[in-house]
Amino acid sequence: VARRGQDEGHVVAAYYQRVRSAVPNIVRLLGSSRSARLLVVFVRTVAHTNDGRDLSPRIRALGAVPLAGSDETEMLPPLAPRHGEVVLTKPAAGVCAGTGLDELLRNAGITTIMVAGISYEGAIESSIRNLAERGYGVVVVSDACAAFTAASQEQLAAAESGITNVWTTTAVVDKLGAYERT
């Protein structure tokens, strides 16, 4: 048991290092997206009941109840939404179930989504599938995502497929910069 705890502690510490590496890239994406006047949408998991029964069984199985207003549901300060930016709450791993995101994107005429965040194996991976199933083009910004394991982080960088494009933060920022100049 002690050895397992040490191994898990090492894995968690490594994950938080990947989070620390992803955050500055997310900040760069936010700045470039705002400069290009793109619709910026934040999605977070939030329970609306004290016992979390409104969350999906998969989220409840993790044992945490992220209550509205708690530190667990707030964005990190450098990633905080600005006035007028959309913040949605979700009860499950993916971004479309119970959020109204699909309707928002369709009403705004958006067909391609850029995805970044700090929970690749859960929220990001499920969101990619949710969005692709609804016909959106998906760009995953690999170095602006944090996976729980090093193996998943490496796979993420090579995850390009027919439904997903994988770009780096620099590639996205350069593309948005070119977009702003036209």
Secondary structure, DSSP 4 states (H G I P E B T S, - for coil): -HHHHHHHHHHHHHHHHHHHHHHHHHHHHHHHHHHTT---EEEEE-BSSTT-TTS-HHHHTTT---BTTSGGGSPPGGGPPPTT-EEEEESSSSSSTTT-HHHHHHHTT--EEEEEES-IIIIIHHHHHHHHHTT-EEEEEEEEE--SSHHHHHHHHT---SSEEEE-HHHHHHHHHHHHH-
